[in-house]
Amino acid sequence: MTESETLWSQARSMKKPSKILFHRDYRGFQGGHLKLYDYINHVDSVDWLQSEVFVDPASRGDHLWSNHAHLVESFQPAAANILFIAGTDWRALNPFGGIEEQMPVINLIQGFNHTQPKHELFSYLHRKAIRICVSQEVAVAVKQTGLCHGPIHTIENGIDLSLLPLPPIHQEGILIAGLKNPELAKSLCDRLRQHSIEVECLTSHIPRSVYLEKLSKRRIAVTLPKKTEGFYLPALEAMAMGLAVVCPDCVGNRSFCRDGLTCLMPDMDLQSLEAATLRLIKDTDLSQRLRANALAQSRLHSIEKERGLFLDLMRRILEDPLT
């Protein structure tokens, strides 16, 4: 029996908190880091699990885990009971020679790059892991590769509604969330201002709390994702704060973005986006209907639901590592 297998057996028999080791290489803020932060909090929400976080020394110092109670100075997978990785964290496992065959490895998959043969992440699909996909669309795409070694689960991204600022009684104007498509966002902003419409256009990173505060004060949100996203939280957050939303299709948003029901989903071009936004301004009945439907839809994507599904999976993994 290997050292990792011995530790795994001891943890199950002694009923001590199972240690979940996370790995992070932080070179700048991305939404994926925020979601992994949520999963660390999920682990720390119960007394039968304990998270440990290793942050690569080359990382920027302003990472989300700087105050975590269980930061570790060296990455030692064999000292943990379960490994939790995302993105290119697989690189950190390479020196440990197939450790995924000796202990459970959870791999969080947040996008479609894993399914692109020319992308580095595609090369890791054959590695044994318990994979968690952030949307059903991502899970389907990953399964269709036929390469995965290990089970594939879907846990749709949730949002912590308690962190969203309360919108004022009267929400006014439009906010364009254009960080991922800045040129199109600026062009749309110029077009809308020609109609004497109050527009705020965001095309660079700002603190999350500031962004959410700005968003909460608006009546309409135009959110511009990349062509494909594994999920797309900005649109869901806008829905949860009672805004009418314009959001083009990006595949991973289809579980909550439904054209004409919870939002408008025009093509990702200037004319279509302008027309959809003007339609929401002029058709108040449509706007109100979308806002009500979207608010109800957003409640189906709570962080509590995400946590419950994950902890249920963790219980099953502790009972059977092949889950």
VENCORZI-V502008 format. One record per residue. N is the residue number from 1. RES is the residue in three letters. PSI is psi as a letter, one per 40 degrees, with the letter a starting at -180 (999 if undefined). OMEGA is omega in degrees with one decimal (* if undefined). BURIAL is b if it has 16 or more other ideal C-beta (glycine too) atoms within 10 Angstrom, else e. Layout:
BEGIN
n=N res=RES psi=PSI omega=OMEGA burial=BURIAL
n=N res=RES psi=PSI omega=OMEGA burial=BURIAL
END
This chain:
BEGIN
n=1 res=MET psi=h omega=-179.6 burial=e
n=2 res=THR psi=i omega=178.4 burial=e
n=3 res=GLU psi=d omega=-179.5 burial=e
n=4 res=SER psi=d omega=-179.8 burial=b
n=5 res=GLU psi=d omega=178.1 burial=e
n=6 res=THR psi=d omega=178.4 burial=e
n=7 res=LEU psi=d omega=179.5 burial=b
n=8 res=TRP psi=d omega=-179.6 burial=b
n=9 res=SER psi=d omega=-179.5 burial=e
n=10 res=GLN psi=d omega=-178.6 burial=e
n=11 res=ALA psi=d omega=-178.7 burial=b
n=12 res=ARG psi=d omega=-175.8 burial=e
n=13 res=SER psi=d omega=-175.6 burial=e
n=14 res=MET psi=e omega=177.8 burial=e
n=15 res=LYS psi=f omega=171.7 burial=e
n=16 res=LYS psi=i omega=177.0 burial=e
n=17 res=PRO psi=h omega=178.3 burial=e
n=18 res=SER psi=h omega=-177.8 burial=b
n=19 res=LYS psi=h omega=178.0 burial=b
n=20 res=ILE psi=h omega=-177.0 burial=b
n=21 res=LEU psi=h omega=177.7 burial=b
n=22 res=PHE psi=i omega=176.6 burial=b
n=23 res=HIS psi=h omega=178.3 burial=b
n=24 res=ARG psi=h omega=171.8 burial=b
n=25 res=ASP psi=h omega=-168.9 burial=b
n=26 res=TYR psi=h omega=178.5 burial=b
n=27 res=ARG psi=e omega=-179.3 burial=e
n=28 res=GLY psi=i omega=-174.2 burial=e
n=29 res=PHE psi=h omega=170.5 burial=e
n=30 res=GLN psi=i omega=-178.9 burial=e
n=31 res=GLY psi=d omega=179.8 burial=b
n=32 res=GLY psi=d omega=177.0 burial=e
n=33 res=HIS psi=d omega=-178.9 burial=b
n=34 res=LEU psi=d omega=-179.8 burial=e
n=35 res=LYS psi=d omega=176.7 burial=b
n=36 res=LEU psi=d omega=174.5 burial=b
n=37 res=TYR psi=d omega=176.3 burial=b
n=38 res=ASP psi=d omega=-178.1 burial=b
n=39 res=TYR psi=d omega=173.7 burial=b
n=40 res=ILE psi=d omega=177.9 burial=b
n=41 res=ASN psi=d omega=175.9 burial=e
n=42 res=HIS psi=d omega=179.2 burial=b
n=43 res=VAL psi=d omega=-175.4 burial=b
n=44 res=ASP psi=e omega=-179.5 burial=e
n=45 res=SER psi=e omega=-178.5 burial=e
n=46 res=VAL psi=i omega=-176.2 burial=e
n=47 res=ASP psi=e omega=-179.2 burial=e
n=48 res=TRP psi=e omega=173.7 burial=e
n=49 res=LEU psi=i omega=174.5 burial=b
n=50 res=GLN psi=h omega=178.9 burial=b
n=51 res=SER psi=i omega=167.7 burial=b
n=52 res=GLU psi=h omega=-174.1 burial=b
n=53 res=VAL psi=h omega=171.6 burial=b
n=54 res=PHE psi=h omega=177.5 burial=b
n=55 res=VAL psi=h omega=-178.7 burial=b
n=56 res=ASP psi=h omega=-177.8 burial=e
n=57 res=PRO psi=d omega=179.4 burial=e
n=58 res=ALA psi=e omega=-177.8 burial=e
n=59 res=SER psi=i omega=171.2 burial=e
n=60 res=ARG psi=i omega=-174.9 burial=e
n=61 res=GLY psi=e omega=-176.4 burial=e
n=62 res=ASP psi=f omega=-177.0 burial=e
n=63 res=HIS psi=i omega=-172.9 burial=b
n=64 res=LEU psi=e omega=-170.6 burial=b
n=65 res=TRP psi=e omega=-173.7 burial=b
n=66 res=SER psi=d omega=-178.9 burial=e
n=67 res=ASN psi=e omega=-178.6 burial=e
n=68 res=HIS psi=h omega=-174.1 burial=b
n=69 res=ALA psi=d omega=-174.8 burial=e
n=70 res=HIS psi=f omega=170.2 burial=b
n=71 res=LEU psi=h omega=178.5 burial=e
n=72 res=VAL psi=i omega=-174.0 burial=b
n=73 res=GLU psi=e omega=179.0 burial=e
n=74 res=SER psi=i omega=-178.3 burial=e
n=75 res=PHE psi=h omega=-177.1 burial=b
n=76 res=GLN psi=g omega=-177.6 burial=e
n=77 res=PRO psi=d omega=-175.7 burial=b
n=78 res=ALA psi=e omega=179.7 burial=b
n=79 res=ALA psi=e omega=180.0 burial=e
n=80 res=ALA psi=i omega=175.7 burial=b
n=81 res=ASN psi=d omega=179.8 burial=b
n=82 res=ILE psi=i omega=175.0 burial=b
n=83 res=LEU psi=i omega=178.3 burial=b
n=84 res=PHE psi=h omega=-176.6 burial=b
n=85 res=ILE psi=i omega=176.4 burial=b
n=86 res=ALA psi=i omega=177.1 burial=b
n=87 res=GLY psi=b omega=-176.5 burial=b
n=88 res=THR psi=e omega=175.3 burial=e
n=89 res=ASP psi=e omega=176.5 burial=b
n=90 res=TRP psi=d omega=179.8 burial=b
n=91 res=ARG psi=d omega=-177.3 burial=e
n=92 res=ALA psi=d omega=179.5 burial=b
n=93 res=LEU psi=e omega=-175.6 burial=b
n=94 res=ASN psi=d omega=-179.7 burial=e
n=95 res=PRO psi=e omega=-174.2 burial=e
n=96 res=PHE psi=e omega=167.3 burial=e
n=97 res=GLY psi=g omega=174.2 burial=e
n=98 res=GLY psi=f omega=-178.2 burial=e
n=99 res=ILE psi=d omega=178.9 burial=b
n=100 res=GLU psi=e omega=175.2 burial=b
n=101 res=GLU psi=e omega=-174.6 burial=e
n=102 res=GLN psi=e omega=-177.3 burial=b
n=103 res=MET psi=i omega=-178.6 burial=b
n=104 res=PRO psi=h omega=173.6 burial=b
n=105 res=VAL psi=h omega=175.5 burial=b
n=106 res=ILE psi=h omega=-179.2 burial=b
n=107 res=ASN psi=h omega=177.6 burial=b
n=108 res=LEU psi=h omega=-179.1 burial=b
n=109 res=ILE psi=h omega=-172.0 burial=b
n=110 res=GLN psi=e omega=-178.2 burial=b
n=111 res=GLY psi=a omega=-174.7 burial=b
n=112 res=PHE psi=e omega=178.9 burial=b
n=113 res=ASN psi=d omega=179.1 burial=e
n=114 res=HIS psi=d omega=-176.8 burial=b
n=115 res=THR psi=e omega=-178.6 burial=b
n=116 res=GLN psi=h omega=-173.1 burial=e
n=117 res=PRO psi=d omega=-177.9 burial=e
n=118 res=LYS psi=e omega=-178.1 burial=e
n=119 res=HIS psi=i omega=179.9 burial=e
n=120 res=GLU psi=d omega=-175.4 burial=e
n=121 res=LEU psi=d omega=178.2 burial=b
n=122 res=PHE psi=d omega=-175.7 burial=e
n=123 res=SER psi=e omega=-178.8 burial=e
n=124 res=TYR psi=e omega=-175.5 burial=b
n=125 res=LEU psi=d omega=-178.8 burial=b
n=126 res=HIS psi=e omega=-178.4 burial=e
n=127 res=ARG psi=h omega=-177.0 burial=b
n=128 res=LYS psi=h omega=179.6 burial=b
n=129 res=ALA psi=i omega=168.2 burial=b
n=130 res=ILE psi=h omega=-170.9 burial=b
n=131 res=ARG psi=h omega=175.0 burial=b
n=132 res=ILE psi=h omega=178.4 burial=b
n=133 res=CYS psi=i omega=-172.0 burial=b
n=134 res=VAL psi=e omega=174.9 burial=b
n=135 res=SER psi=i omega=178.7 burial=b
n=136 res=GLN psi=d omega=179.6 burial=e
n=137 res=GLU psi=d omega=177.5 burial=b
n=138 res=VAL psi=d omega=-179.1 burial=b
n=139 res=ALA psi=d omega=179.0 burial=b
n=140 res=VAL psi=d omega=-178.6 burial=e
n=141 res=ALA psi=d omega=179.4 burial=b
n=142 res=VAL psi=d omega=179.0 burial=b
n=143 res=LYS psi=d omega=-176.2 burial=e
n=144 res=GLN psi=e omega=176.0 burial=e
n=145 res=THR psi=d omega=-178.5 burial=e
n=146 res=GLY psi=e omega=-173.5 burial=e
n=147 res=LEU psi=e omega=-169.8 burial=b
n=148 res=CYS psi=h omega=175.0 burial=b
n=149 res=HIS psi=h omega=-178.2 burial=e
n=150 res=GLY psi=i omega=-175.9 burial=b
n=151 res=PRO psi=i omega=178.9 burial=e
n=152 res=ILE psi=h omega=-179.4 burial=b
n=153 res=HIS psi=i omega=174.9 burial=b
n=154 res=THR psi=h omega=170.1 burial=b
n=155 res=ILE psi=h omega=-176.6 burial=b
n=156 res=GLU psi=i omega=-180.0 burial=b
n=157 res=ASN psi=h omega=174.6 burial=b
n=158 res=GLY psi=i omega=176.3 burial=b
n=159 res=ILE psi=i omega=178.3 burial=b
n=160 res=ASP psi=g omega=-175.6 burial=e
n=161 res=LEU psi=d omega=-178.8 burial=e
n=162 res=SER psi=e omega=-179.9 burial=e
n=163 res=LEU psi=e omega=-178.4 burial=e
n=164 res=LEU psi=h omega=178.8 burial=b
n=165 res=PRO psi=i omega=177.7 burial=e
n=166 res=LEU psi=h omega=178.9 burial=e
n=167 res=PRO psi=i omega=176.2 burial=b
n=168 res=PRO psi=i omega=-179.4 burial=e
n=169 res=ILE psi=d omega=-179.0 burial=e
n=170 res=HIS psi=h omega=175.1 burial=e
n=171 res=GLN psi=h omega=-175.3 burial=b
n=172 res=GLU psi=i omega=171.3 burial=e
n=173 res=GLY psi=a omega=-173.1 burial=e
n=174 res=ILE psi=h omega=170.7 burial=b
n=175 res=LEU psi=h omega=175.7 burial=b
n=176 res=ILE psi=h omega=176.1 burial=b
n=177 res=ALA psi=g omega=-170.5 burial=b
n=178 res=GLY psi=f omega=-177.6 burial=b
n=179 res=LEU psi=d omega=-176.0 burial=b
n=180 res=LYS psi=e omega=179.3 burial=b
n=181 res=ASN psi=g omega=-168.7 burial=b
n=182 res=PRO psi=d omega=-177.0 burial=e
n=183 res=GLU psi=d omega=177.9 burial=e
n=184 res=LEU psi=d omega=179.3 burial=b
n=185 res=ALA psi=d omega=-179.5 burial=b
n=186 res=LYS psi=d omega=179.1 burial=e
n=187 res=SER psi=d omega=178.3 burial=b
n=188 res=LEU psi=d omega=178.2 burial=b
n=189 res=CYS psi=d omega=179.3 burial=b
n=190 res=ASP psi=d omega=-179.3 burial=e
n=191 res=ARG psi=d omega=-176.8 burial=b
n=192 res=LEU psi=d omega=178.9 burial=b
n=193 res=ARG psi=d omega=175.0 burial=e
n=194 res=GLN psi=e omega=176.8 burial=e
n=195 res=HIS psi=e omega=-178.7 burial=e
n=196 res=SER psi=f omega=179.5 burial=e
n=197 res=ILE psi=h omega=176.9 burial=e
n=198 res=GLU psi=h omega=-175.6 burial=e
n=199 res=VAL psi=h omega=169.9 burial=b
n=200 res=GLU psi=h omega=-175.1 burial=e
n=201 res=CYS psi=h omega=-179.9 burial=b
n=202 res=LEU psi=h omega=-178.1 burial=b
n=203 res=THR psi=e omega=177.1 burial=b
n=204 res=SER psi=i omega=-175.8 burial=e
n=205 res=HIS psi=h omega=172.8 burial=e
n=206 res=ILE psi=i omega=178.7 burial=e
n=207 res=PRO psi=i omega=-175.8 burial=e
n=208 res=ARG psi=d omega=-179.0 burial=e
n=209 res=SER psi=d omega=178.8 burial=e
n=210 res=VAL psi=d omega=178.9 burial=e
n=211 res=TYR psi=d omega=-177.9 burial=b
n=212 res=LEU psi=d omega=178.3 burial=b
n=213 res=GLU psi=d omega=177.5 burial=e
n=214 res=LYS psi=d omega=-178.5 burial=e
n=215 res=LEU psi=d omega=-174.8 burial=b
n=216 res=SER psi=d omega=-175.6 burial=b
n=217 res=LYS psi=e omega=-175.8 burial=b
n=218 res=ARG psi=i omega=179.9 burial=b
n=219 res=ARG psi=d omega=-178.6 burial=b
n=220 res=ILE psi=h omega=174.3 burial=b
n=221 res=ALA psi=h omega=171.2 burial=b
n=222 res=VAL psi=h omega=-176.8 burial=b
n=223 res=THR psi=h omega=-173.3 burial=b
n=224 res=LEU psi=g omega=178.9 burial=b
n=225 res=PRO psi=i omega=167.4 burial=b
n=226 res=LYS psi=i omega=-178.9 burial=e
n=227 res=LYS psi=d omega=175.3 burial=e
n=228 res=THR psi=h omega=176.5 burial=b
n=229 res=GLU psi=i omega=177.6 burial=b
n=230 res=GLY psi=d omega=173.4 burial=b
n=231 res=PHE psi=a omega=170.5 burial=b
n=232 res=TYR psi=g omega=-173.3 burial=b
n=233 res=LEU psi=d omega=-177.7 burial=b
n=234 res=PRO psi=d omega=179.4 burial=b
n=235 res=ALA psi=d omega=-179.3 burial=b
n=236 res=LEU psi=d omega=177.8 burial=b
n=237 res=GLU psi=d omega=177.9 burial=b
n=238 res=ALA psi=d omega=176.8 burial=b
n=239 res=MET psi=d omega=-176.8 burial=b
n=240 res=ALA psi=d omega=178.3 burial=b
n=241 res=MET psi=e omega=171.9 burial=b
n=242 res=GLY psi=f omega=178.4 burial=b
n=243 res=LEU psi=i omega=166.5 burial=b
n=244 res=ALA psi=h omega=-168.2 burial=b
n=245 res=VAL psi=h omega=167.7 burial=b
n=246 res=VAL psi=h omega=-177.9 burial=b
n=247 res=CYS psi=h omega=176.3 burial=b
n=248 res=PRO psi=i omega=177.9 burial=b
n=249 res=ASP psi=h omega=172.8 burial=b
n=250 res=CYS psi=f omega=177.1 burial=b
n=251 res=VAL psi=c omega=-175.8 burial=b
n=252 res=GLY psi=e omega=177.9 burial=b
n=253 res=ASN psi=e omega=-171.6 burial=b
n=254 res=ARG psi=e omega=-179.8 burial=e
n=255 res=SER psi=d omega=-179.2 burial=b
n=256 res=PHE psi=d omega=174.4 burial=b
n=257 res=CYS psi=h omega=-178.7 burial=b
n=258 res=ARG psi=h omega=-171.8 burial=e
n=259 res=ASP psi=h omega=178.5 burial=e
n=260 res=GLY psi=e omega=179.6 burial=e
n=261 res=LEU psi=d omega=178.5 burial=e
n=262 res=THR psi=e omega=-179.8 burial=b
n=263 res=CYS psi=i omega=169.7 burial=b
n=264 res=LEU psi=h omega=-174.8 burial=b
n=265 res=MET psi=g omega=179.1 burial=b
n=266 res=PRO psi=i omega=172.2 burial=b
n=267 res=ASP psi=i omega=-178.5 burial=e
n=268 res=MET psi=g omega=174.2 burial=b
n=269 res=ASP psi=i omega=-170.9 burial=e
n=270 res=LEU psi=d omega=-175.8 burial=e
n=271 res=GLN psi=d omega=-178.3 burial=e
n=272 res=SER psi=d omega=179.1 burial=e
n=273 res=LEU psi=d omega=178.0 burial=b
n=274 res=GLU psi=d omega=-178.3 burial=b
n=275 res=ALA psi=d omega=-179.5 burial=e
n=276 res=ALA psi=d omega=-179.3 burial=b
n=277 res=THR psi=d omega=178.2 burial=b
n=278 res=LEU psi=d omega=178.4 burial=e
n=279 res=ARG psi=d omega=179.0 burial=e
n=280 res=LEU psi=d omega=179.1 burial=b
n=281 res=ILE psi=d omega=-174.0 burial=e
n=282 res=LYS psi=d omega=-175.1 burial=e
n=283 res=ASP psi=g omega=-176.6 burial=e
n=284 res=THR psi=d omega=177.7 burial=e
n=285 res=ASP psi=d omega=177.3 burial=e
n=286 res=LEU psi=d omega=-179.4 burial=e
n=287 res=SER psi=d omega=-179.3 burial=b
n=288 res=GLN psi=d omega=-179.9 burial=e
n=289 res=ARG psi=d omega=178.5 burial=e
n=290 res=LEU psi=d omega=-179.2 burial=b
n=291 res=ARG psi=d omega=-178.6 burial=b
n=292 res=ALA psi=d omega=179.7 burial=e
n=293 res=ASN psi=d omega=-178.2 burial=b
n=294 res=ALA psi=d omega=178.7 burial=b
n=295 res=LEU psi=d omega=177.9 burial=e
n=296 res=ALA psi=d omega=179.4 burial=e
n=297 res=GLN psi=d omega=-177.0 burial=b
n=298 res=SER psi=d omega=-179.9 burial=b
n=299 res=ARG psi=e omega=176.9 burial=e
n=300 res=LEU psi=e omega=-177.0 burial=e
n=301 res=HIS psi=f omega=-178.5 burial=b
n=302 res=SER psi=i omega=176.5 burial=b
n=303 res=ILE psi=d omega=178.3 burial=b
n=304 res=GLU psi=d omega=177.9 burial=e
n=305 res=LYS psi=d omega=177.7 burial=e
n=306 res=GLU psi=d omega=-178.9 burial=b
n=307 res=ARG psi=d omega=-179.4 burial=b
n=308 res=GLY psi=d omega=179.0 burial=e
n=309 res=LEU psi=d omega=-179.7 burial=b
n=310 res=PHE psi=d omega=-178.7 burial=b
n=311 res=LEU psi=d omega=174.7 burial=b
n=312 res=ASP psi=d omega=177.1 burial=e
n=313 res=LEU psi=d omega=179.6 burial=b
n=314 res=MET psi=d omega=176.9 burial=b
n=315 res=ARG psi=d omega=-178.8 burial=e
n=316 res=ARG psi=d omega=178.5 burial=e
n=317 res=ILE psi=d omega=179.9 burial=b
n=318 res=LEU psi=d omega=177.6 burial=b
n=319 res=GLU psi=d omega=-177.0 burial=e
n=320 res=ASP psi=h omega=-177.8 burial=e
n=321 res=PRO psi=e omega=-180.0 burial=b
n=322 res=LEU psi=e omega=-177.5 burial=e
n=323 res=THR psi=999 omega=* burial=e
END
